[in-house]
Amino acid sequence: MAALKDKTVTIIVNTRSLPWSEKKITFEQVVELAAPGQPYDPALTTVEYSRGHGPDHDLRPGKSVEVKDGMVFDVEPANRS
């Protein structure tokens, strides 16, 4: 079986263009890209994506999605009142 060539694509996380070289990205990786090193509560954080494969979706904790060049991720921590 031939090895797949690494392909770097550009993803957009909270309006920032970032290189990504893995085939998939997890909820946790997207949140870390949005706010490096910052604590967050997975139950209160939302990740939505668009321009991917198929319809736009929410990405949930512990889940991953296949990336596509130009894919857009919006990360929102829940407001605490």
WONORZI-V972810 format. One record per residue. N is the residue number from 0. PHI is phi in whole degrees, -180 to 180 (999 if undefined). PSI is psi in whole degrees, 0 to 359 (NA if undefined). Layout:
n: <N & N>
phi: <PHI & PHI>
psi: <PSI & PSI>
This chain:
n: <0 & 1 & 2 & 3 & 4 & 5 & 6 & 7 & 8 & 9 & 10 & 11 & 12 & 13 & 14 & 15 & 16 & 17 & 18 & 19 & 20 & 21 & 22 & 23 & 24 & 25 & 26 & 27 & 28 & 29 & 30 & 31 & 32 & 33 & 34 & 35 & 36 & 37 & 38 & 39 & 40 & 41 & 42 & 43 & 44 & 45 & 46 & 47 & 48 & 49 & 50 & 51 & 52 & 53 & 54 & 55 & 56 & 57 & 58 & 59 & 60 & 61 & 62 & 63 & 64 & 65 & 66 & 67 & 68 & 69 & 70 & 71 & 72 & 73 & 74 & 75 & 76 & 77 & 78 & 79 & 80>
phi: <999 & -75 & -73 & -77 & -74 & -71 & -126 & -93 & -116 & -105 & -114 & -118 & -119 & 49 & 75 & -100 & -79 & -137 & -77 & -142 & -113 & -95 & -70 & -126 & -137 & -96 & -52 & -64 & -67 & -64 & -62 & -64 & -67 & -72 & -143 & -55 & 74 & -91 & -71 & -153 & -104 & -56 & -70 & -109 & -105 & -113 & -127 & -115 & -135 & -142 & 62 & -102 & -85 & 84 & -70 & -66 & -148 & -97 & -106 & -102 & -54 & 82 & -109 & -137 & -141 & -73 & -87 & -142 & -56 & 87 & -64 & -115 & -119 & -117 & -108 & -128 & -75 & -68 & -74 & -106 & -117>
psi: <127 & 143 & 141 & 140 & 140 & 132 & 123 & 131 & 168 & 126 & 158 & 120 & 114 & 51 & 0 & 127 & 129 & 144 & 145 & 128 & 1 & 157 & 327 & 164 & 142 & 164 & 312 & 322 & 320 & 316 & 319 & 322 & 325 & 322 & 78 & 126 & 3 & 140 & 150 & 160 & 111 & 327 & 338 & 1 & 134 & 143 & 119 & 147 & 154 & 170 & 29 & 204 & 119 & 196 & 162 & 149 & 172 & 145 & 128 & 156 & 137 & 359 & 164 & 167 & 147 & 132 & 157 & 144 & 130 & 5 & 142 & 130 & 134 & 119 & 125 & 117 & 144 & 143 & 133 & 130 & NA>
